[in-house]
Amino acid sequence: MHFEVKAVISGQGTVYLQLEANSEAEARRQVMDQGGMVLSVRRKFSGFTFKSRTHFPLVHFSQELLSLQTAGLSLVECIETLLEKEQDASNRNIIQNILNKLYEGVTFSNSLEDFPQAFPPLYIATIRASERTGDLVEALTRFISYQTQMDFVRKKLVGASIYPVLLLAVGFLVSIFLMVFVVPKFSAIYDDMGSDLPWLSLLLIKWGQFVHERGWELAVAAMGITLALGYIVTRASFRASVLSVLWRIPAIGERMRVYQLARFYKTLGMLLRGGIPITQALEMVSGLLQSHFLPKVKAAARHIREGKTISSAMEMEGLTTAVGNRMLRVGERTGLMGDMMERIGNFHDEEISRWVEWTTKLIEPLLMAFIGIVIGGIIVLMYMPIFELAGSIN
């Protein structure tokens, strides 16, 4: 079997290797025997590529590291302990290389920089700031709290969308079942009635005859359309286009803006509390925002470097709300800007949660009514000839 391996080899940096091996484990072992660290393995088969990825559990790693640090262990002892308990081979390689760097006298933050796929820039910046103050425990606590809150909001949004999507999927499948399997049966029964049927019923019967005569062709076409739609949906350009349309809808676009600002201020607050200057923090968090926010963030950083206050710079570039601006001014007076930014993020998160809850409660009955009308309409059209026949007999 052929494998394409992405690895880090001393003296060569990140390289891509083409290997012949009997299994993925053997391909990994070949790279490790050369002193390399495997980042990913792709198996090549019949022109297709299968990628094996292992997601590094950053929050879990940080929680365990925090517990060991709180217990009084040194950083090297903590990493040694985490290495001993880790079972996943890829994660062991990452931790082992971090430990080797620490043995060489490299700082913890610099050792993390070699693994951008596992440790994002925000995490590394937080650790680096803690190295100046000597308080790694506080930095880990801040990051865990920040990431937990972000994950909670994301899961809440995803959870709120599950039921409406499930309703649509079930309604769509039931409609497809009626149109593909039930309607053709009724069309065969009504063939002899000719044109004495309502035109909608005639249209439904014609559809049933079409499905009966060209069922396989229809199935192939439906499969092709499904695959094409699946491919289009996975494209980044399509998602960007959809987001662009949503941003233009006033009610939805404003909520998306508030959600972005909540992430923006939470991250800024965490970095400021870690001792990172505001202009540097703005550069680091710009990657979390939508692309049309980036010029505004750069302009706000420029205003701050020119001597303007944070609240005025944010207000000039539209990076705050009325409530957020007032809270920023309070933070400037008290000197607790990091804490105040985190409170702004929490305030906007609560606002988004209320809006999502209200929207979900509104959409669910509307979806159920729409699905009921569609399915009920199909059934009524199927039985309408029977009702008319019964009426003519009476």
C-alpha positions in Angstrom: 0.0 0.0 0.0 1.1 3.5 -0.8 1.1 6.2 1.9 1.8 10.0 1.9 3.3 11.0 5.2 3.6 14.6 6.5 6.4 14.7 9.1 8.9 16.9 10.8 12.5 15.7 10.5 15.4 17.4 12.2 17.4 19.5 9.9 14.7 19.3 7.1 11.7 20.8 8.8 8.2 19.8 7.6 8.5 17.3 4.7 6.1 15.1 2.6 7.2 11.5 2.1 5.9 8.8 -0.3 6.2 5.4 1.4 5.4 1.8 0.7 4.1 -0.1 3.7 1.7 -2.8 4.7 -0.2 -0.6 7.2 -0.4 2.9 8.6 1.4 1.8 11.7 4.3 0.5 9.6 4.5 3.8 7.7 4.6 5.7 11.0 7.3 3.4 12.3 9.5 4.0 9.2 9.4 7.8 9.7 10.1 7.4 13.5 13.1 5.2 12.7 14.5 8.1 10.8 14.1 10.4 13.8 11.1 12.1 12.4 7.7 13.0 14.0 4.6 12.1 12.1 2.0 14.8 11.7 -0.5 13.0 9.4 -0.7 9.9 7.2 -2.7 9.6 4.0 -3.3 6.3 2.3 -3.5 6.4 -1.5 -5.9 4.0 -3.1 -7.4 4.0 -6.6 -6.8 7.7 -7.1 -8.4 8.7 -3.8 -6.7 9.9 -0.6 -7.7 8.9 2.9 -6.4 11.1 5.7 -5.8 9.9 9.2 -6.0 12.7 11.7 -5.7 12.8 15.5 -7.1 15.8 17.2 -4.9 16.9 20.1 -7.0 17.3 23.2 -5.8 20.8 24.1 -8.3 21.5 26.9 -7.9 18.1 28.5 -4.1 18.5 28.3 -4.3 21.9 29.9 -6.6 20.7 32.7 -4.2 17.8 33.5 -1.2 20.1 33.4 -3.0 22.6 35.7 -3.8 19.8 38.2 -0.2 18.7 38.3 1.1 22.2 38.6 -1.3 22.9 41.5 -0.1 19.7 43.2 3.4 21.2 43.3 5.2 19.4 40.4 7.7 21.2 38.3 6.9 21.8 34.6 9.3 19.0 33.4 7.8 16.6 35.9 4.3 17.5 34.7 5.2 16.8 31.1 6.9 13.5 32.0 3.7 12.4 33.8 1.5 13.4 30.9 3.8 11.5 28.6 3.6 8.3 30.7 -0.2 8.3 30.7 -0.8 9.2 27.1 -1.9 6.3 24.9 -2.3 7.8 21.5 0.9 7.5 19.4 0.6 10.9 17.7 -0.1 12.8 20.9 2.8 10.9 22.6 5.1 12.1 19.8 4.0 15.7 20.4 4.5 15.5 24.2 7.8 13.7 23.8 9.2 16.4 21.5 8.0 19.1 24.0 9.8 17.3 26.8 13.0 17.0 24.7 12.9 20.7 24.1 12.5 21.4 27.8 15.5 19.1 28.5 17.5 21.3 26.1 16.6 24.4 28.1 14.0 25.8 25.6 11.1 27.7 27.1 7.7 26.0 27.3 6.2 28.6 24.9 8.9 28.1 22.3 8.6 24.3 22.5 4.9 24.6 21.7 5.5 26.7 18.6 6.8 23.6 16.8 3.3 22.1 16.8 0.9 24.7 15.4 -1.6 21.9 14.6 -2.0 21.2 18.3 -1.4 24.6 20.0 -3.0 27.7 18.5 -1.2 31.1 18.6 -3.6 32.3 21.4 -2.5 29.5 23.6 1.2 30.0 23.0 0.8 33.8 23.6 -0.9 33.1 26.9 1.9 30.7 28.0 4.6 33.2 26.9 2.9 36.0 28.9 2.9 33.7 32.0 6.6 33.0 31.6 7.2 36.7 32.2 5.2 36.8 35.4 6.0 33.2 36.5 2.4 32.3 37.0 1.6 29.4 34.7 -1.3 28.2 36.9 -3.1 31.5 36.4 -2.5 31.4 32.6 -3.8 27.8 32.3 -6.9 28.7 34.5 -7.7 31.6 32.2 -7.3 29.6 29.0 -9.4 26.7 30.3 -12.2 29.0 31.4 -12.1 30.9 28.1 -12.1 27.7 26.0 -14.9 26.1 28.1 -17.1 29.2 27.7 -16.5 29.3 23.9 -17.2 25.6 23.6 -20.4 26.0 25.6 -21.7 28.8 23.4 -20.9 26.8 20.3 -22.5 23.6 21.6 -25.6 25.6 22.6 -25.9 27.0 19.0 -25.4 23.6 17.5 -27.9 22.0 19.9 -30.5 24.6 19.1 -30.3 23.8 15.4 -30.5 20.0 15.7 -34.3 19.8 16.2 -35.3 22.1 13.3 -32.8 20.3 11.0 -34.2 16.9 12.2 -37.8 18.1 11.5 -36.8 19.2 7.9 -35.0 15.9 7.3 -37.9 13.8 8.5 -40.5 15.9 6.5 -38.3 15.6 3.4 -37.9 11.9 3.7 -41.7 11.3 4.3 -42.5 13.5 1.3 -40.0 11.6 -0.9 -41.5 8.3 0.3 -45.0 9.4 -0.7 -44.0 10.8 -4.0 -41.8 7.8 -5.0 -43.6 4.8 -3.6 -47.2 5.7 -2.7 -48.3 8.1 -5.5 -47.3 5.7 -8.3 -49.6 3.1 -6.8 -52.5 5.5 -6.8 -51.7 6.7 -10.3 -52.2 3.1 -11.6 -55.6 3.0 -9.9 -56.8 6.3 -11.3 -55.6 5.7 -14.9 -59.1 4.7 -16.1 -60.8 7.8 -14.7 -59.3 9.9 -17.5 -59.6 13.7 -17.3 -62.4 13.7 -14.8 -59.9 14.6 -12.0 -58.8 17.9 -10.5 -55.8 19.2 -12.4 -53.6 19.0 -9.3 -54.5 15.3 -8.9 -53.8 14.8 -12.6 -50.4 16.4 -12.1 -49.7 14.1 -9.2 -50.7 11.0 -11.3 -48.5 12.1 -14.2 -45.6 12.3 -11.7 -46.4 8.8 -10.5 -46.4 7.4 -14.1 -43.1 9.2 -14.7 -41.5 7.5 -11.6 -42.9 4.1 -12.6 -41.5 4.4 -16.1 -38.2 6.1 -15.4 -37.5 5.1 -11.8 -33.9 4.1 -12.3 -33.0 7.1 -14.3 -34.6 9.3 -11.7 -32.6 7.5 -8.9 -29.3 8.0 -10.8 -30.1 11.7 -11.4 -31.1 12.2 -7.7 -27.8 10.5 -6.6 -25.8 12.8 -9.0 -27.6 15.9 -7.7 -27.0 14.8 -4.1 -23.3 14.3 -4.7 -23.0 17.6 -6.5 -24.7 19.5 -3.7 -22.6 17.7 -1.1 -19.4 18.8 -3.0 -20.7 22.4 -3.4 -21.6 22.7 0.3 -18.1 21.5 1.4 -16.4 24.3 -0.6 -15.2 27.2 1.3 -16.3 29.6 -1.4 -19.9 28.4 -1.1 -19.9 28.8 2.6 -18.4 32.3 2.2 -21.2 33.2 -0.3 -23.9 32.0 2.1 -22.4 33.9 5.0 -22.2 37.0 2.8 -25.9 36.7 2.0 -26.8 36.2 5.7 -24.8 39.2 6.7 -26.9 41.4 4.4 -30.2 40.3 6.2 -30.6 42.9 8.9 -32.1 40.7 11.7 -29.7 37.8 11.1 -26.6 40.0 10.2 -26.9 42.0 13.4 -27.0 38.8 15.6 -24.0 37.4 13.7 -22.1 40.7 14.3 -22.9 40.5 18.1 -21.7 36.8 18.2 -18.5 37.8 16.5 -18.0 40.7 19.0 -18.6 38.4 21.9 -15.8 36.1 20.8 -13.7 39.2 20.0 -14.0 40.7 23.5 -13.7 37.4 25.3 -10.4 36.7 23.6 -9.1 40.2 24.0 -10.0 40.1 27.7 -8.1 36.9 28.2 -5.0 38.2 26.5 -5.1 41.5 28.3 -5.4 39.8 31.7 -2.3 37.7 30.6 -0.3 40.9 30.3 -0.3 41.2 26.5 -0.4 44.8 25.1 -3.7 45.8 23.5 -2.2 46.5 20.0 -0.5 43.1 20.0 -3.7 41.4 21.3 -5.7 43.0 18.5 -3.4 41.6 15.9 -3.7 38.1 17.4 -7.5 38.0 17.6 -8.1 39.4 14.1 -7.9 35.8 12.7 -11.0 34.9 14.8 -13.2 37.4 13.0 -14.9 37.4 9.6 -12.7 38.9 6.8 -14.7 42.2 6.5 -13.8 42.9 10.2 -10.0 42.8 9.6 -9.6 46.3 8.2 -11.6 47.7 11.1 -9.4 45.8 13.7 -6.3 47.2 12.0 -7.7 50.7 12.0 -8.6 50.4 15.7 -5.1 49.3 16.5 -3.7 52.3 14.6 -6.0 54.7 16.4 -4.8 53.3 19.8 -1.2 53.7 18.8 -1.9 57.3 17.8 -3.1 57.9 21.4 -6.8 57.5 21.3 -8.6 55.6 24.0 -9.7 52.0 23.4 -13.4 52.9 23.7 -13.2 55.7 21.2 -11.1 53.6 18.8 -13.6 50.7 19.0 -16.6 53.0 18.5 -15.0 54.8 15.5 -14.6 51.4 13.7 -18.0 49.9 14.7 -16.4 47.2 16.8 -18.7 47.7 19.8 -22.3 48.1 20.8 -23.9 50.8 22.9 -23.7 48.7 26.1 -20.2 47.5 25.2 -18.9 51.1 24.7 -20.2 52.2 28.1 -18.5 49.1 29.8 -15.2 49.9 28.0 -15.3 53.4 29.4 -15.8 52.0 32.9 -12.9 49.7 32.3 -10.7 52.6 31.3 -11.6 54.5 34.5 -11.0 51.5 36.8 -8.0 50.1 34.9 -9.5 46.6 34.8 -9.9 46.5 31.0 -9.2 42.8 30.7 -12.0 41.9 33.2 -14.4 44.4 31.6 -13.8 43.0 28.1 -14.6 39.5 29.3 -17.8 40.8 30.9 -18.7 42.4 27.6 -18.2 39.0 25.9 -20.4 37.3 28.5 -23.1 39.9 28.2 -23.3 39.5 24.4 -23.2 35.7 24.8 -26.3 35.9 27.0 -28.0 38.1 24.5 -27.3 35.7 21.7 -28.5 32.7 23.8 -31.8 34.5 24.5 -32.2 35.3 20.8 -31.4 31.7 19.8 -33.9 30.4 22.3 -36.7 32.7 21.1 -36.0 32.0 17.4 -36.0 28.2 18.0 -39.3 28.4 19.8 -40.7 30.4 16.9 -39.2 28.3 14.1 -40.2 24.9 15.4 -44.0 25.3 15.2 -43.7 27.1 11.8 -41.6 24.1 10.5 -44.1 21.6 11.8 -47.0 23.5 10.2 -45.1 23.7 6.9 -44.3 20.0 6.9 -47.8 19.2 7.9 -49.2 21.3 5.0 -46.9 19.6 2.4 -47.5 16.0 3.5 -51.2 16.7 4.1 -51.5 18.3 0.7 -50.0 15.3 -1.0 -52.4 12.9 0.8 -55.4 15.1 0.1 -54.5 15.2 -3.6 -54.2 11.4 -3.7 -57.6 10.8 -2.1 -59.5 13.7 -3.8 -60.6 11.5 -6.7 -62.1 9.1 -4.3 -64.0 11.9 -2.5 -65.3 13.2 -5.8 -66.3 9.6 -6.9 -68.2 9.2 -3.6 -69.9 12.5 -4.1 -71.1 11.6 -7.6 -72.5 8.3 -6.4 -74.5 10.1 -3.7 
